[in-house]
Amino acid sequence: MSASPEFHHDQPITTGVLITNLGTPDAPTPEALRRYLAEFLWDPRIVDSLPRPIWWLALHGLILRIRPPRSAKAYASIWGDEGSPLLAIAERQLAALRESLAQRLPGPVVVELGMRYGNPSLASAVAKLRDAGARRVLVLPLYPQYSCSTTASTFDAIAEEMKSWRWVPELRFINQYHDETGYIEALASSIRESWAKREPPEKLLFSFHGTPRRFFTEGDPYHCQCHKTARLVAERLGLAENRWQLTFQSIFGREEWLQPYTIETLRELGDKGVKSVDIVCPGFSADCLETLEEIAVENKAAYLEAGGEKFHYIPALNDRADHITALAGLVQKHLAGWPEAEPDWNAAQEDAGQVERLARARAAGAKD
């Protein structure tokens, strides 16, 4: 937990925006993967099917001995000069969102980035916002479709971090944006642009990260929101129903997950004589291991081996201008009613308010 900083009554008070994503290991090495996976797989939102003592023994006695070297090789295959693709893209998204909000909003807003697992941590990000005087914080997890394993886990971590704070900020949480117009239009535009450079495929797959099927039966809306996103994008593109399909990837463990599975669907399409397939992954706001290695390499190979001829992965929205515009619009909408987002925000009034707060505090016996 982060210790509270020295408090000053005349500290400027502002609004903070926290963007978050899943996270990435610090390096493509077994040691870094072991640290990252230990944090990720110990989250009860990720694995909740076993009693905690039994899962701890399985995790530390077996999984963290076997999986890190294999995962490190996969990460090494996508690691670039900037390091982790996910982190590099997230930092560009952060810079672009800061610039866009500065142009849109009357008052200053502090924007920071934190990862649910790994670095920069959520703890470090919320501490930066607190130290900047953010008494109001809007959290935007970059997961368009809500899931208990992503969005809710982020909420858990932020709440846990703030348990030690004397002054918890007013919090707003954007749970999902799976059907926001700007997001849907950005996805459709990315696909149109890809098809403008070459002949459209016979089949377009919308591949989303999978979750255990019981999450859906227990009330998680993720499955439904994935279907709505895919349907809205297909409608924007004017695709007939036989031209597109929704699938789920990244299966882990032995229990049943949401189906159909992406890799099995690709093999079936290859077997059936479908010669060209494109895949887009709308649930990933930034390219990462699951898109660059799992989809663009592993799944591509499975499709070609099954008889397919042309496979193309359409990149995530990343830091595309229309994606940043959509995110900035989403933030602006959810900031409504807070001072820095209001048209009558006035810097001089804010400065005068700081001086008055300090004077009143000193009159009440405070030192500063």
C-alpha positions in Angstrom: 0.0 0.0 0.0 1.1 3.5 -0.8 1.7 5.8 2.2 -0.1 9.1 2.1 2.1 12.1 1.2 2.5 15.3 3.3 -0.8 17.2 3.0 -1.1 20.9 2.3 -4.4 22.8 2.4 -3.5 25.0 -0.5 -2.7 22.1 -2.8 -4.4 22.5 -6.2 -7.4 20.2 -6.6 -8.0 18.7 -9.9 -9.6 15.8 -11.8 -7.6 12.7 -12.7 -8.1 10.1 -15.4 -6.6 6.7 -15.1 -6.4 4.5 -18.2 -5.6 0.9 -17.5 -4.8 -2.3 -19.4 -3.9 -5.9 -18.5 -0.2 -5.5 -18.3 3.0 -7.2 -19.5 6.2 -8.7 -18.1 9.2 -6.5 -17.7 11.3 -8.6 -20.1 10.9 -11.7 -22.3 12.7 -13.9 -19.8 11.6 -16.8 -17.6 12.4 -14.8 -14.4 10.3 -11.9 -15.5 7.5 -14.2 -16.7 7.5 -16.0 -13.4 6.9 -12.7 -11.5 4.2 -11.6 -13.9 2.4 -14.9 -14.1 2.5 -15.3 -10.3 0.6 -12.0 -9.9 -1.7 -12.6 -12.8 -2.7 -16.2 -12.0 -3.1 -15.5 -8.2 -5.9 -13.1 -8.9 -9.1 -14.8 -7.7 -10.9 -13.1 -10.6 -8.7 -15.1 -13.0 -8.8 -18.5 -11.3 -11.6 -19.1 -8.9 -12.5 -22.8 -9.5 -10.2 -24.2 -6.8 -9.8 -23.6 -3.1 -7.0 -21.1 -2.6 -4.5 -23.4 -0.7 -4.8 -26.0 -3.4 -4.4 -23.5 -6.2 -1.4 -21.9 -4.5 0.3 -25.3 -4.4 -0.5 -26.0 -8.0 0.6 -22.6 -9.1 3.9 -22.5 -7.3 4.6 -26.2 -7.3 4.0 -26.8 -11.0 2.7 -24.0 -13.3 5.3 -21.4 -12.4 8.0 -24.0 -13.0 6.8 -25.1 -16.4 5.0 -22.2 -18.0 7.5 -19.2 -17.7 10.2 -20.6 -20.1 7.5 -21.4 -22.8 5.8 -18.0 -22.4 9.2 -16.2 -22.5 9.9 -17.6 -25.9 6.5 -16.4 -27.2 7.1 -12.9 -25.7 10.6 -12.8 -27.2 9.2 -13.4 -30.7 7.1 -10.2 -30.5 9.5 -8.0 -28.3 10.6 -4.9 -30.3 13.1 -2.2 -29.9 10.7 -0.3 -27.7 10.2 -3.4 -25.5 6.8 -4.9 -24.9 4.4 -4.0 -27.8 1.5 -3.6 -25.3 3.4 -1.1 -23.1 4.8 0.8 -26.0 1.3 1.2 -27.5 -0.2 2.1 -24.2 2.3 4.9 -23.7 1.5 6.3 -27.1 -2.2 6.1 -26.2 -1.5 7.9 -23.0 0.4 10.8 -24.8 -2.3 11.1 -27.5 -5.2 11.1 -24.9 -3.5 13.7 -22.8 -3.1 15.9 -25.9 -6.7 15.3 -27.0 -8.2 16.1 -23.6 -6.1 19.2 -23.2 -7.8 20.5 -26.4 -11.3 19.4 -25.5 -11.6 20.4 -21.8 -11.7 23.9 -20.3 -9.7 23.0 -17.2 -6.6 20.8 -16.6 -7.0 17.1 -16.2 -4.2 14.8 -15.1 -4.0 11.5 -17.1 -2.0 8.5 -16.0 -1.5 4.9 -17.1 -1.5 1.8 -14.8 -1.4 -1.9 -15.6 -3.4 -4.4 -13.7 -0.4 -6.7 -13.5 3.2 -5.7 -13.9 4.5 -2.2 -14.5 3.6 0.6 -14.4 1.5 -0.6 -11.6 -2.0 0.6 -10.7 -0.6 1.5 -7.3 2.0 3.8 -8.8 -0.5 5.4 -11.2 -3.1 6.2 -8.5 -0.3 7.6 -6.3 0.7 10.0 -9.1 -2.9 11.1 -9.4 -3.2 11.6 -5.6 0.1 13.5 -5.5 -1.2 15.8 -8.3 -4.2 16.7 -6.2 -6.8 14.6 -8.0 -9.8 14.5 -5.6 -11.9 13.2 -8.5 -10.8 10.2 -10.5 -12.3 8.7 -13.6 -11.1 5.1 -14.3 -11.1 3.9 -17.9 -10.1 0.2 -18.2 -9.3 -0.3 -21.9 -11.5 -3.3 -22.2 -14.4 -2.4 -24.4 -16.5 -5.4 -23.2 -17.0 -5.8 -19.5 -15.8 -8.9 -17.8 -15.4 -9.9 -14.2 -11.9 -11.1 -15.0 -10.7 -7.8 -16.5 -12.9 -4.7 -15.6 -14.0 -6.0 -12.2 -10.5 -7.1 -11.3 -9.2 -3.6 -12.0 -11.9 -2.2 -9.7 -10.8 -4.7 -7.0 -7.1 -3.6 -7.3 -7.9 0.1 -7.1 -10.2 -0.3 -4.1 -7.6 -2.4 -2.3 -4.9 0.2 -3.0 -7.0 3.0 -1.6 -7.9 1.2 1.6 -4.9 2.9 3.3 -5.7 6.4 2.1 -6.9 9.1 4.5 -8.8 10.9 1.7 -10.3 8.6 -0.9 -11.2 10.5 -4.1 -14.6 10.6 -5.7 -14.5 7.7 -8.1 -16.2 7.1 -11.4 -15.7 3.9 -13.3 -16.3 3.3 -17.0 -17.4 -0.3 -17.0 -17.7 -0.9 -20.8 -17.9 0.9 -24.2 -18.7 -2.1 -26.4 -21.4 -0.3 -28.4 -20.1 3.3 -28.3 -20.5 4.8 -31.7 -16.9 6.2 -32.0 -15.5 2.8 -31.0 -17.6 0.9 -33.5 -16.9 3.4 -36.3 -13.1 3.1 -35.6 -13.3 -0.7 -35.9 -15.2 -0.5 -39.1 -12.8 2.1 -40.6 -9.8 -0.1 -39.7 -11.3 -3.0 -41.6 -12.4 -0.9 -44.6 -8.9 0.5 -44.8 -7.4 -2.9 -44.8 -9.7 -4.1 -47.5 -9.0 -1.1 -49.6 -5.5 -2.4 -50.0 -6.5 -5.9 -51.2 -9.4 -8.1 -52.0 -11.8 -8.7 -49.1 -11.7 -12.2 -47.7 -14.4 -14.9 -48.0 -14.8 -14.8 -44.2 -14.2 -12.2 -41.5 -13.7 -13.6 -37.9 -14.2 -11.4 -34.8 -12.0 -13.1 -32.3 -12.5 -12.2 -28.6 -10.5 -13.4 -25.6 -12.3 -16.3 -24.0 -13.7 -16.7 -20.5 -15.0 -19.8 -18.7 -18.6 -20.5 -19.8 -19.8 -20.5 -16.2 -19.0 -16.8 -16.0 -21.7 -16.2 -18.6 -24.2 -18.5 -16.8 -23.5 -16.7 -13.5 -24.3 -13.3 -15.0 -21.2 -11.9 -16.6 -22.4 -9.8 -19.6 -19.1 -10.3 -21.6 -20.5 -12.9 -24.0 -23.5 -10.7 -24.9 -21.4 -7.6 -25.3 -18.9 -9.3 -27.6 -21.8 -10.4 -29.8 -23.2 -6.9 -29.9 -19.9 -5.4 -30.9 -19.4 -7.9 -33.7 -23.0 -7.4 -35.0 -22.7 -3.6 -35.0 -19.4 -3.6 -36.9 -20.8 -6.2 -39.4 -23.8 -3.9 -39.9 -21.6 -0.9 -40.5 -19.7 -2.9 -43.1 -22.8 -4.2 -44.8 -21.7 -7.8 -44.4 -24.1 -10.7 -45.0 -24.4 -13.1 -42.1 -22.5 -15.8 -43.9 -19.5 -13.5 -44.4 -18.6 -13.1 -40.7 -18.4 -15.1 -37.5 -17.6 -14.5 -33.8 -15.1 -16.8 -32.0 -13.2 -16.9 -28.7 -9.4 -17.4 -28.2 -6.8 -17.8 -25.5 -8.3 -20.8 -23.7 -6.7 -21.8 -20.4 -7.3 -24.8 -18.1 -9.6 -27.8 -18.5 -13.1 -26.4 -18.0 -15.4 -25.4 -20.8 -14.9 -21.9 -22.1 -17.1 -19.7 -24.4 -17.4 -21.2 -27.9 -16.7 -21.5 -30.7 -12.9 -21.5 -30.3 -11.0 -19.5 -32.8 -8.3 -22.0 -33.6 -10.8 -24.8 -34.1 -13.0 -22.6 -36.3 -10.0 -21.7 -38.5 -9.2 -25.4 -38.9 -12.8 -26.1 -39.9 -12.9 -23.3 -42.4 -9.7 -24.6 -44.0 -11.1 -28.1 -44.1 -14.3 -26.8 -45.8 -12.4 -25.0 -48.5 -12.7 -21.4 -47.4 -9.6 -20.0 -49.0 -9.3 -16.6 -47.4 -9.9 -15.4 -43.9 -9.3 -12.1 -42.1 -9.3 -11.8 -38.3 -9.9 -8.7 -36.2 -9.8 -8.7 -32.3 -12.1 -6.0 -31.1 -11.7 -6.8 -27.4 -8.0 -5.8 -27.5 -7.4 -2.1 -27.4 -3.7 -2.6 -28.1 -1.8 -5.3 -29.9 -0.1 -7.8 -27.5 0.9 -11.4 -27.2 -2.6 -12.7 -27.8 -2.9 -10.9 -31.1 0.7 -10.7 -32.5 1.7 -14.3 -31.6 -1.4 -16.3 -30.9 -3.5 -15.0 -33.7 -1.0 -13.7 -36.3 1.4 -16.7 -36.0 -0.1 -19.7 -34.2 -3.7 -19.5 -35.5 -2.5 -18.5 -39.0 -0.4 -21.6 -39.2 -3.3 -23.8 -38.1 -5.5 -22.3 -40.8 -2.9 -22.7 -43.6 -2.1 -26.3 -42.5 -5.9 -27.1 -42.7 -6.0 -26.0 -46.4 -6.6 -22.3 -46.2 -4.6 -20.1 -48.6 -4.8 -16.4 -47.5 -4.8 -15.3 -43.8 -4.7 -11.7 -42.7 -4.7 -10.2 -39.2 -6.2 -6.7 -39.0 -4.3 -4.8 -36.2 -5.9 -3.6 -33.0 -7.0 0.0 -32.9 -3.9 0.9 -30.9 -3.2 4.7 -31.2 -5.1 5.3 -34.4 -6.4 8.9 -34.4 -10.1 7.8 -34.6 -9.5 5.4 -31.6 -8.0 8.2 -29.5 -10.9 10.5 -30.6 -13.4 7.9 -29.5 -11.7 7.4 -26.1 -11.4 11.1 -25.5 -15.1 11.5 -26.3 -15.9 8.7 -23.9 -13.8 10.3 -21.1 -15.4 13.8 -21.8 -18.9 12.3 -21.5 -18.2 10.6 -18.2 -16.4 13.7 -16.7 -19.6 15.7 -17.1 -20.5 17.7 -14.0 -16.9 17.8 -12.6 -15.4 21.3 -12.5 -12.6 20.9 -15.1 -15.0 19.6 -17.7 -17.6 22.4 -17.3 -17.6 25.4 -19.7 -17.5 28.0 -16.8 -14.2 26.6 -15.3 -12.0 29.5 -14.4 -8.3 29.3 -13.5 -8.4 32.5 -11.5 -11.3 31.3 -9.3 -9.4 28.0 -8.7 -6.3 30.0 -7.5 -8.4 32.2 -5.3 -10.1 29.1 -3.8 -6.7 27.6 -2.9 -5.7 30.8 -1.0 -9.0 30.9 0.8 -8.8 27.2 1.8 -5.4 27.7 3.3 -6.6 30.8 5.2 -9.6 29.0 6.7 -7.4 26.0 7.6 -4.9 28.2 9.4 -7.8 29.9 11.3 -8.9 26.5 12.4 -5.5 25.7 13.7 -3.8 24.0 10.8 -0.1 24.7 10.2 -0.4 24.9 6.4 
